[in-house]
Amino acid sequence: AEMRLPDRIVEHRQELRTLLGALESLPPRCRQAIVLHRFEHMNYADIAGHMGISVSAVEKHIMRAIRHLTACREK
């Protein structure tokens, strides 16, 4: 049976609240890197230049953020 639209809306709102809470709980540099990558569609080199860090550091911040967001979603 397919979920009714109001139920789906409530479920999606709860998922969004979970995601926003998880984003807010990230360390600031991790949050900045993941937001620039996922929402501003910047590549790692551009993020590195913008943040004044190495591409390797950007990779580490993004991987840490992804692990954190995934763990929060699975709770």
C-alpha positions in Angstrom: 0.0 0.0 0.0 1.4 3.4 -1.0 1.8 6.0 1.8 -0.7 8.8 1.7 0.6 12.2 0.7 0.1 13.9 4.2 2.0 11.0 5.8 4.8 11.3 3.2 5.0 15.1 3.8 5.4 14.5 7.6 8.0 11.8 7.0 10.0 14.1 4.7 9.8 17.0 7.2 11.2 14.7 9.9 14.0 13.6 7.6 14.8 17.2 6.8 14.9 18.1 10.5 17.2 15.2 11.2 19.5 16.3 8.3 19.6 19.9 9.4 20.3 18.9 13.0 23.1 16.7 11.8 24.6 19.5 9.7 24.4 21.9 12.6 26.2 19.4 14.9 29.2 19.1 12.5 32.4 21.0 13.3 32.3 24.4 11.4 34.9 23.5 8.8 33.3 20.2 8.0 29.9 21.8 7.7 31.3 24.5 5.4 33.1 22.0 3.1 30.0 19.7 2.8 27.6 22.7 2.2 29.9 24.2 -0.5 30.2 20.8 -2.2 26.7 19.4 -2.0 24.6 22.6 -2.1 26.8 25.1 -3.9 28.1 22.4 -6.2 31.8 23.5 -5.8 34.5 21.0 -6.7 37.2 20.2 -4.1 39.8 22.5 -5.7 37.5 25.4 -5.6 36.5 24.6 -2.0 40.2 24.4 -1.0 40.9 27.8 -2.5 37.8 29.3 -0.9 38.6 27.9 2.5 42.4 28.5 2.3 43.2 24.8 2.8 44.5 21.9 0.8 42.4 19.6 -1.4 43.4 16.8 0.9 42.0 18.7 3.9 38.8 19.3 1.9 38.5 15.5 1.2 39.0 14.7 4.9 36.4 17.3 6.0 33.8 16.0 3.4 34.4 12.3 4.3 34.0 13.1 8.0 30.8 15.0 7.3 29.4 12.2 5.1 30.2 9.6 7.9 28.5 11.8 10.5 25.4 12.5 8.3 25.0 8.8 7.5 25.3 7.8 11.2 22.7 10.4 12.2 20.3 9.2 9.5 20.6 5.6 10.6 19.7 6.4 14.2 
